[in-house]
Amino acid sequence: MSELHVTGVSYAVSDRLILKGVDLEVRQGEILAVMGMSGSGKTTLLKCIAGLIKPSRGSITVDGEDIVPMSEAQLDRVRLRIGLVFQYAALFDSLTVQENVGFGPLQHRTKTPEAVAELVGSLLADVGMPGTERMLPAELSGGMRKRVGLARALANEPGLLLYDEPTSGLDPVIARTIDDLIVETRDRRGVTSVVVSHDIPSIFRIADRVAMIDNGAIIETGTPAELRRSSDSRVRAFVDA
């Protein structure tokens, strides 16, 4: 279970500011959703938190360690505590489900091959995909790929899970099963979760708190009920769309 603090984070490409002094706190074991329109900066923020890109200024503290000034070698150590579930799962097409899920522990040599195989079986059962170890990504539906992506993100036993548009491209029934899985994963493993999405029904179903990002800045943070009652016209327009 991790704790995350984002303080004064800005990110620029050339002269264009994409993030503008973002402040965000995610409490241990909490599911915090970041919502906003396409191009608002939410995926860029997620990439900064994951250590995939470095902000122009500000700090990002994971369990008391600021990752912004870290070298790649130092970041690799912290990334073991962070799981990232990509928008379209980003599975390796040439690898089986078992090889995809076990990729992290095998690469980092944190477990023996036998222990990894046992872990993969357990994780696949947890995400509702038992017995699929020998399947290839091309044989999986969109929802199944998302589940395998979550299992892979859990393989290094992270304290912090980051989800990029987890219900994107899914029909409402499958999207609800992914929502349920996000909550069950938090409850079962105690992970702290950040979910980036523009899917309002999904956000309000799973989140303990919600942060609205607009034009690179967080404009409001609160419980789903508080954001439904927001007096900010930008929040109201997004929630009621």
N, C-alpha and C positions, 0 to 999 in steps of 0.2 A: 504494500500500500504506500503510495507516494504522495507528495505534496508539491504543488507547482505554483510558482509566483512569476508572473510576467510584469516587468516594471519599465515603463517609458520606452517601449520597443518601437523603433521606427525602421523602415526598410525602403530603400530607394533603388531604382534602376535608372541609370543616367541621371537626369534631373527630375524624374517623376517619383513622387512619394507614394508608395503603395500602402505602407503602414505608418500611422501618425501618432506616436506616443501612446501605444496600447498598454493599458494596465489590466491585469487579469489575475485573479486568485482562484485556484482549484483546490478544494479541501480534500483531505484523505478520504478515499472511498466514495467520493462524490461523482455523479455524472453531470458534467457541465456541457451544455450545447452552445455552440457559436453559430448563430444564424445570420444570414445576410444575402443580398442579391448576388448574382454572378458578377465578378469583378470587384466585389467590395473589400477583398483582402483576406478572406477567411482561410483559404487554402495556403496562401503565403504565410499567414500566422502559424498554421499547423506545421509547415515545413521548417519554420524557425524553431518551434518548440522541439521538433524531432532532431534538430541539429543538422538538417540537410542544407540549409542556407544560413548565413550569419547576418543578423540585423545590423543596420548602420549604426545604431546606438541603442542603449538600454541593456537590461539584464534579464535572463531567463534562468530561474533557479529551480532545480529539481533536487528535492531532498537536501536543501541547503547548499548545493553546489551550483555556481553560476557557470552555465555551459558556453556562454558567448565567447570568452577569451580562450577557451580550451583548444589545444592542438587536436589534430585528427586522431592521434593515438589516445589522448585523454577522452575524446568524444566516443571512441569505440567502446571504452569501458562503461560510460554512462548509457550508451545506446542499448546495452544488454538489459537495462532496466526499463526500456521504453519499447512498447510494441506498436507497430503502425499497420493499420488495416487500410489498404489502398482502395480507391474508388471502384476500380474494376478488378480487384484482387491481385493483379500483377503476378500471377503464378508463372513459373517457368514452364513453358509449353512442352519441352522435351523431357521433363521429369515427371515421375508418377506423383500421386497425391502423397504417398509416404515420403518420397524424397523432397517434395516441396515443404511439407510440414517440419521434417527433421533437419532441414538445411542449416538453420542457425546454430543449433547445438553441435552439429557435426563440423561446421566450419570453424567454430570457436573452440572445439574440442573440450566442451564443458561436461560431456557425458560419453560413456562408451557406446559403440554402435548398438549393443544389446539394450542398453538403458534407453537410448533414443527410440528404438523400435517399440519398446513398451510404452514410452511417453506418447508417441504418435498415436498408438491405438487408443490410449486413454483420452487424448485430446479430441480425436475424431468422434469418439463416443459422446463426449461432452457437448459437441456442437451438432449432434444428430447425424453424423456421417460414418457410423461404424461399418467396417468391412469394405471400405472404398480405397484401401491403401494402394492397390495395383492399377487403379483407374488413371487415365491421363486427363489433363484439364479440358481437352477438346470434347471429352465425353460428359462433361458436367454442365448443368444448367447455370444460369446466372446466379440464382440463389445458392446453389451448391458451391460455386466458386467463392462466393462471399464467406460461406461457412469454413471452407478450407483456408481461406485467407486469414480468418480469425484464429483458427487452430495454429497456423504458422506463426502469427503474432504472439501467441501465448507460449510458444515452445521454449523461449528463453526465460519464462516465468517472470514477466515484467511486473513492476508495481504501477506503471502508468501506461494506459492504452489510448492511442489516438486513432480516431475513425474519420476518414475522408469520404463524405457523402455515402454512408453505408447502405442506404435504400435506393440510390440512384439506379434507374433502369429496371426496377423490379415492379411487378404488379402489386396492388394493395394487399393481397393475401400474403404473398411471400415477404413483402416489406414488413408486415406486422410480425411475422415469425423472426425476422432479423432484429426488430425492436425488442422482442421478448428475449432473444438470445443475448443482446447487449446487457439487459438488466440482470438476467440469470448469471452471466459471466461476472458481473460486479458482485452480485450477492454470494456466488460460490467462491470466488477467489479474492474478494476484497480489493480489487484493483480500482485505482482512480482513473476516470475516463473523461476524455474530451472528444466530443462529437461535433464535427463541422457538417452542416447541412442547410438546405433551404426547404426541406420537407417539413412544413409546419405541423401537420398531424403527428408525424413521427417524433419531432422534437418535444412537443407538449405531452406525449405519451411516456417518454423515457427520462426526461431531464429533471434533476433536482433543482437546478438553476439554469437560466438561459442568459447569454450575452448577445446583444444585437450589435453587429458591426456594420457601419455605413461609411463609404468613402474612406476606408482605412482607419477609422477610429471607432472605439467602443462607445456607443451613445446611451446604452442602458443595460443594467444587469439586475436580474431578480428571479423570483420563482415564476413558473409558467403563469400562475394566476395573476401575479403582479404585472407581467408584461401584457396580459390580456386587458388589464385595466389602465395601461399606460396612457398618459396624456400627450406623449410625443407623437406628432403626426406621422413621422417616418416609421416608427414602430407600428402604429395603428394600421398604416397602409400596407405594411408587409404581412402583419398578422391576419388582416381581414381580406387579403387578396384572394 
